[in-house]
Amino acid sequence: MAPKAEIHEEQVLQAVILAQCEQDYGDPVTQDVPKVLAPLANTPLLEYSLEWLERCGVEEAIVYCRADTHLETIREHCRAFMTRRGDTTPATTHPGGLRVNVVASEDCHSLGDAMRDLYAKSLLKGDFILLQGDTVTTLDLPALVTEHRESRAADRNAIMTCVYMGEGGKVGTTAEKTTTATLLVSASTNKLLLHRRRGGRSTSSRLSVPTELLQGAGDILAYPAAYDPSVTICSEVVPSLFSDNFDYSTLDSLVRGVIEQEELLGYTIKCRVLEGGYAGRAASINSLIGVSGEVVGRQAYPLVPEVSQTSHRVRYHHDAFTHTYWDPSAKFPKGSMVTGVVVGAGTEVSPTAHLQNTTLGDHCTLGDGVVVRESVVMTGVCVKAASKLEQCWVGDNVVLGEGVVVAPGCVIGAGGHPGGSRRSRPRHQALCAAPPW
């Protein structure tokens, strides 16, 4: 009699993108557009995550957000993303494609709330990738997932693999204290022994290490400032831990709890500190501008500005020498006065303007002698002659008069008034003060 064939249930690789569970950019930036749809090199942030996940073979992405005024905007954008990819129904996916589902809750205020809600709804079937919606990365996800599963096969107590970037990774200059951590990792097992988030008021360079941590640990790798791209491979145990422990509100609190209560919980966490690949987080407007410059500089290849992340069509011309990208309908000077710039459709720039490390949206007008450096300029903006903008955000339909100087750190809301809305305020001239980022 022939032996019975073993039946294995095929595991669908899922990802959870947290769209609104952490700090956003605040008003007036996110009054009209949610953070995950804020433009980075004229492409919504969320599309970088979706493109990366699909390239890496992820089959389902859950975009988790709050049930607020931005919910329908996010839902419609995800629906349009799938339509452009050739999938018109959320319940199915075209072969080799990515299915995108939007899940929302009115009570979601943290990552822990999101995990508890997804656990209660039984939406996570096995291993899944957890990432923030402001992450832009080209890391080798299939290799990381394979390593995670091999670690779990060898040690069933290992419930997740945290991914960090070392000094050899392409992190660029956007790392902030809130996105870096001090780590101690076992050299032989990759077990995470200690995790301390940098930041806060403390300026001490000393690290207190419990003596029991060093007993029998063997060789230990120390990373004083590892960059956190917010990419974690989790097992199905992680949502249940959040569900059982309501004091876990962030991933850091869960990591700390598992490490400190290893004997009680019986779980361990693996850690991979990568020395190659690119990862960046647009956690703040400052880092959004920084990551945008890195994408424009092609550090995130193959995620490049001239190719649409949804339709995969070539949308911009590209000058490799100056790292300048422009829509065919745009009119602007080409040469040394314009470097590291993305120019949208229908935008017109004076031949005497100076542009550096800047993104211009569609249908903008920049007059003679205008200087714009390290800024994001949205759709329909008019900047008149001799104005200067540096390290700032200018919302839709703003008009800046002649000779206006916008100080670094300034945020001008849509329609020109800080905190204003293009739905309720007319197009007019305005200059706002420079609030801190």
N, C-alpha and C positions, 0 to 999 in steps of 0.2 A: 504494500500500500504506500502510495507516495506521501511524503511528509506534507503536513499542512503549511501553506504559505503564511508567513507572518503579515499581519495587516498593521500598517503604520499610518496614523492620521497625519496628513500633511499640515505643517505648522505655518500659518500665515504670519509673515513678518510685519509687525505694526510699528507705528511711530506716534507719539503724542507731542504736538506742538502747542506750547503754552502761549496763547496769544495775549492774554490780559491779566495774568496772575501775579505779575510783579510791577514795579514802578513803570509808568509810561513817561512820555516827554512833557506831560502837563499842558495846561492851556497856555497860549492859544493854539499850540501845534496840533494837539490831539482833540481839539474841540470839533473839528470838521472831518478828521480822518483818524482811524485807529492807528496805534503805533505800528502794528504789523503791516499796514498798508502805506506807511510813510515811504517816500521814494529814496532809494539808494542808487545813484547813477541812473535816475529816471526809470527805475524798476522797483515795484513794491517789495519791501523786505521779505514778505511771506513767500514770494515766488522763488527766492534763492533757496529757502529751506525745502520747498516742494520739489524743485528741480534736482537738488542734491539727493534727496531721498529716492526719487524715481531712478536716477542714474545708478544708485546703489542697490536697486532691486527690492526696495520696500514696496509692499503691496497695498497697504492701507495707512493713511495718515488721518489722525483725529486732531482737528484744530479745536482746541478747548478755549472758550472765552466766557466772559460774563454776559448775562442776558440784559444788555443795556442798549443805548441808542445806536451803538455801532454794530450790533449783532447782524442785522439784515445786510449791512454793507459788506461785512466779512463773508456772510453766507452767499451773497450774490457774486462776490469775487471768486470764491472757490468753485461755484457753479460755472462761472465763465471760464475759469482755468480748465476744468474738465471738458467743457464744450470745445475749447480750442485744441485740446489734446485728442479730440475725437470721441469723447465719452459724454453722452448727454443725460445719462441717468445715474444718480448717486448710488444706486444699489448694485450696480455692476461696473466692471472695469474692462477696458479693452485689453487684449493680450499684451502682457509686458508693461502695462501702464499702472498708474497709481490711482487708487480710489481715495477720494477726499471726503471726509464727513465732518461737519461742524457740530460740536456738542456744547451746549451752554447751560449755565445755571445762575439763578439770581443770587445765590448764597456763596458764590465763589470769590474769595478774597485772598487766597494763597494757593501755592502748589499743593499743600496738604489737602485743602478743600477739594481741589480738582481730582486728586488721586482717590479720595474717599468717594466722590460722586461716581467716578468711572468704575470703581470696585462695586459699588452698590448696583450699578446698571449692568454689570457683567460684560463690559465692552472689551476688556483686555483678555486675550485667550492664552497668551504665553509670553515669551520674551518680547520686549518692545524697547524702542529707542525713545528716550525722553530728552527734549531740547526746548530751549526758549525760542520764541518767535523772532527774536532779533539776532539770531545766530547766522553767520555766513561762513561756510566751510566747504572744503573739498577733501576732507579726510577719507581714508580708505575704510569706509564703514563695513563692507563685507568681511574684511580681515579682522576688524574689531569684534564683530558679532561671532565669527568663528572662534576666535580666541576666548570670548566670554563663554561660549557653549562648551568648549573643551575644558575650561576651568571648572564649570559646573559639573561636568561629567566626572572630573577627578575629585571634586570637593562639593558635595551637594549643599553644604552650608554657605557657599558663596552665592550671594543673592543679587549682586550687581557689580558692574565694572565702571568706575569713574574714569573719564578721559581728561587728561590735562596736556598742556603743551610746555615743553622745555625750551631751553635757550636756542636749540637748533631749529625749532618750528618757525613757520612764517607767521608770526604774531603781529609784526609791524610795530607801530608806536602807539597803539590805541589802548594798551592794557591799563586799567585803572585798579585802584586798591580793592574795590569791591569785586573785581573779576580775577583776583590772584589769591593764592593760598599757599601756606607753608605745609609741606607734606613730609612724613616719614613713611617709607615703604620698604617692606622686606625684599631684599635683593633676590632671594631664591624662590619666593612664592608670589610676589607682586601683591601681597596682602597689605592693605592700608592700615598703618599702625597709629598714625596721628594726623589730624586735619585741623588747621587753624586758619580761618579766613582773615586776610589782612584788611586793614582799614580801621575805622573808628578813631578815637582820640589818642590812643596809645601810640607813642613814637619810639618805644623801646625796640632795640634790635635783638634782644635776648629771647630765648625760647625755653620755657620750663618743660622738661620731659620727665614723666614719672619713671622712677628707677625700675619698677616692675616691668615696664615696657621693654627694657633692654635685656632682661633676663631670658636667655635661651632664644633670643630673636635672630642670632647670627648676624650676617652683614646687613646693614641698614643703609638705604639710600635716602639722602636728605635733599629736599628741594625747597629752598627758602622763598621762592616767588614763582611758583608754577601758575601758568595762565589757564583759567577755566573757560573753555568755549561753550559750556553748558550742553555737553553731549554725554549722556549716560545710557549704558545698556542695562536694562533692568529685567529681572525675572518676575514671574507672577506673584512672588512673595511680597514685593515692594508695596503694591497697593493695599494688600492686607495689613501690612505693618502700619501704614498710615491710618487705616480704618480702626485698628486696635489701639492706637495711641493718638489721641486728639491734640496732645501738646506738640506733635510733629507738624509744624506749619511750613517748613522749608526743607529742601533736600539736605542742607547743612545740619539741621536738627536731627534728621533721621540718621545721617552718617555718624554724628556725634553719639547718638543714642546706641547705635549698633556697636560702635567701638567700645564705649564705656560699659555696656551691658552684655558683652560677648558671652560671658559664662551663663548669664540668665537666659538670653534669647537664643544662643547657639548659632548665630549667624556671623559671617565675615563679609568684608567688602574688598574686592580687587581694585587695583589702580594701574592705569597705563599712562606713563608720561612719554609723549611722542616727541621725537626730534626731527620730524619731517612732516610736510603737508601744511595746509593753510587753515587757520581758523580765526575768526574775529567776531566780536559782539558789539552791536550798535546799541549798547545799553542806555546811553545818553545822547543828546544832540551832538556833544563834542566828539564822542566816539563814532556816531553815525557819519560825521564829516570825515573822520580819520579812516574808517573802514571803506568809505566811498573812494577816498584817494588810493587805497590799496587795491580795490577792485579795478579802478581806472588804470592803475599801474600794472595790472595783469598778474598780481600776486595770487589771485583766486582762480586762475585759469583752470578749467575751461569755462568758468562763469565770468563772461566778459561782456562789457556794455553794448557792443555792436550787435549781439545776437539776443533776440527776445527769449526770455526764459520760459515763456508759455508756448509760443508758436514755433520756436526754433528758427524763425526766419531772420535774415540779416536786415536790420532796420537802420543802422548807421554806417556812414563811411568812417574810416579809421586811419589816422596818421600815426604810424608806429614810432616815429622820431619824437613827436611832442606829446604822445599819449592823448590825442584829441579825437573826440567822436562827435559826429554831427549828422542830423537828419538831412537828406538831400535837399529839402526845401529851406533849410536854414541859410542865412547870410551872415557871415562873420569873417574877420581877418584871420588868415592862416600864417603862422610864423612864430617867432620867438616871443611875441607879446601875448600869445595864447598857449598855455601848457596845462596838461592834466585836466581838461575840460570836457564836459558832456553837454551838447547843445540840442535842444528839442526841436520839434517840427515848427516851422513858421517863425522862428526866432530871428531877430535882426540885431546885429551888433555893429556899432560904429568901427571903422577902420583904425581909430585912435584909442580904442578901449584896451585895457590890460586885464586879462583874466588868468587866474592861476588856481588850480585845484578846486574847481567850482562846478556845480551842476546847475544848468539853466533848463527850466521846463519849456513847455510849448508856448509859442506866441508871445514871447517876451521881447522887449525893446530896450536896448542900452545905448545911450547917447554918447557924444564926443567926450573923450577923456575920462570915461568911467573906469574905476578900478574896483575889481571884485576878487577877493582872495579867500579861499577856504570857506566857502559859503554854499548854502542851498537856496536857490531862487525858484519858486514854484511857478505855476502857469499864469500867463497873462500879466506879468509884472512889467511895469514901465519905470526905468531908472534914467532920469534926465542927466544932462551934461554935467561933468566934473564931480559927480557924486562918488563916494568911496564906501565900500562895504567890506568888512573883514570878520571872519569867523562868526557868521550870523545866519539866521533863518528868516526868509522873507516869504510870507504866505501868498496865496492866490490873489491876483487882481490888485496888488498894492501899487501905488504911484508915488515915487520919491522925486521931489522937486530938484531943481538945479543946485549943485553944491552941497547936497546933504551928506553928512558923515555919519555912518552907522557904526557905533562902537562895537568892539569884540564882545561876543556873548549876547548880543541883542537878538530878541525874537519879536518879529512883527507879524501879527495875526492876519488872517485872510481879510481882505478889504481894507487893510491899512491900520486898523486900530488894535492894540494889544488886547487879546481876549475877545475880539469881535468876530462875527460870523458873516461870511459872504451871503448868507441867506437873509440877514436882517440889516446889514450895513451897506451903504452905497460905496462905490468905488471913489476913493478920494486920496489926497496927499496926507502922509502922516510920518512922524518920526517917533520912535519910542525910546525910552531909557533902556539901559543895559542891565537886565535882571541877572542874578547869578545862575549858572547852570548847576 
